[in-house]
Amino acid sequence: MLGAWDARYDVAEFIFGTTPNVFLTQQAHRLHAGQRVLAVADGEGRNGIWLAQQGLQVDAVDSSSVAQHKAQQLAQSRHAAVNFIHADLLNWEWPDAQYDAIVAIFIQFATGTGRDAMFTGMKTATKLGGLIIIQGYTPRQLDYGTGGPSNAENMYTPSLLQDYFADWEIIHLQEHDEIIEEGAHHSGMSALIDLVVRKPLL
């Protein structure tokens, strides 16, 4: 019996497409070849594989073995070296200060204590001076219905992200409406929020 996410990914097409997230590509200037990066809940691999193609050392973690099998095939076809980690992110033992950057694109499957634990883990796993790069939906996305969770609790607001990262340097925080085309499950006008934060050196 497949789990919910495995069942969702168990189709021929890549449900979120095979091209990287646009906001992530716009942050390429903040990343440098040779850095170690974690792609959180990377699913079918589009973002982790793109990061590897930029010369980064990439770990891609996801709970769906079906999605990761598709990601491995895509990585092979693009000659990209990615270390795939199969784990439940709500119960994963996050490594301590291992990554120069952590990328979290549309990871809005958790609320409450689950989200608290995941954000805390991301902060723990980032090296001093390292970055976390996030894109997600705001609650207004429910009006568009073009992707994402069906519950406003899962969405991000500026104040929520500011609270989580109050002790970090906020480099970029912006809400905006944009048309995105990321496979059949993220398609059309969307209510987005972008965040880039840096972990203090001390």
N, C-alpha and C positions, 0 to 999 in steps of 0.2 A: 504494500500500500504506500503510494507516494505521499509525502507531506505536501502541505499547501503550496509552498514555493516550488518544490520539485514538479508538482503537477502543472503549475503555471508555466514553468520553463520547458516542459516536456512536449514541445512542438518543433516543427522543422525550422521555422524562422527564428531569428534573433528578436525577441519581443521588444527590446530597447534599442535595436539597431546595432551596427558594428562600428559606427564612427564615434569618436570621443565627444564628451560633453563640451559645448562651445565655451562655457565659462572656464572650464579647466584649461582648455587650450590658450585662452587669453592670459592665463597665469604662468605660462611657460617661462617667461622671463625671470620668474622668482625661483626657478628650479635649475639645477646645474648637473651636468653629466657626472655620474659616479655617486651621486647622493642616494641614500636609501629611503625608499618611499613605501608607505602602506596604503593600499587601496581598499577601503572598508566596504563590505557588502558589494563587491564588484561584479557579482552576477555572471553574466556571459562574457565579461572580460574587456569590454570596449575601452574602458579608461585605463586599466592596468596595462594592457597591451600597448596603448599609445604612449604611456609613460616609459615603458621599456624601450620603445623605439626612439625615445629622446635620449637614451643612454643612461637612464636611471636604473638602479637595482630595486626591483619591485617585488614586494609580497602582496598578494591579492587574497583576501580572506572572504569567505562566503559560507552560508549554511547549506546551500543547495548543491548536492553532488551532480545533479543533472545540469545545472547552469555551468558548473566548473568543467564538466566534460566538454561542453560546447566551447567554453573559453579556451581550453587546452588545444582543441582543434583549430580554433581561430589563431591562437598564438603560433602554432606550428606553421600554418599557412602564411603567416607574416614574418616568420623567422625571428620571433620575439621571445626572449628568455624571461619568463615570469615564474616565480615560486608561488604555487597555489596552495593555500591553507584552507582545509575544510573544518569549519568550527561554528558553533552557536555563539554568536557575538554577545548574547546576553549572559552567557556563562563562560566566556573565554578568559583565560588568564593572560591579560595584556602584558607584553614585555615592558621592561623599564628603560625608558630613554634610549630607544633603539633607532628611531626614525628622524631623518631630517625634515620630512614632510609627511603629513597624513591627509589623504584625499577622501572626502565623504560626500558623494554626489547622490542626492535623493535616497537617503537612508532612513526615511521617516516611517519605519515599521514599529517603532517603540514609543511608549509614552511613560510618564511618571518615573517610578524607580528604575525601570528598564532603560529609559533614555538617560537618566542620571548616571547609571553605572557605565553605560557606553561612552558618554562624553567624558566621564572621569577617566576611563581606560584610555581614551584617545589622548587626553592630556598627559597621562602618565607615560605613555609610549613615545611621546615626542621628546627629542633631545632639547637641551637648553639652546635657545636661539632658533629652534625649528618652527615650522609652520603647520597650521591646520587650514585646509581649504574646503569650504562647504558650499554646496548649493542645494536649496530645498524649495518647497512650496510654502506660501503664506496661507492663512485661512481663506482668503478670497479665492483661492483655487477651486474651492467647492462650487463657486458660481460658474466657473469655466467648465469644469468636469472633463478636462482634457488629459487627465493622468493623476496619479498619486492616490493617497489614502482617501477614504470616504468620511473620515472623522477629523474635525478641526483640531482636536487635541494632539494629533500627530504632526501638525504643521508648526512652522517656526514664525516667530515675530521678532522684530529688532530687540525688544526688551528681554525676551527669553534668551536670545543669543548673547546679549550684553551681560546678562546675569551669569550665564555659564562661564563666560570668559572675562569677567570683571578684573581678574588678576593678570590678564595677558594684554599685550599691545594689539589693539584693533587697527589693522592696516586698511581694511576695506570692509564696509558694510552698506549694502544697498538693496532696497526693494525696487522691483520694476516688473512691468508686464512685457512679455516677449513671446513671439511665436517660436516654438521649438519643434523640431522634427527628429525624434529619437525613437524610431520604431513605432509600432502600432499603439504601444501603451503610454507614450509621451508624445502627443501630437496635437498642435494647435496653440492658440493663445493661452498663455499661462501666467499665473501670479507667482513670481519668483523672488527669492532672497538670496543674496550672495554674501559670503563672509571669508575674509582672510585674517588670521590672527597669528601673532608670533609669541612663543614662550619666552619669558624673560630670562636673561643670562644669569641672574642672581635671584 
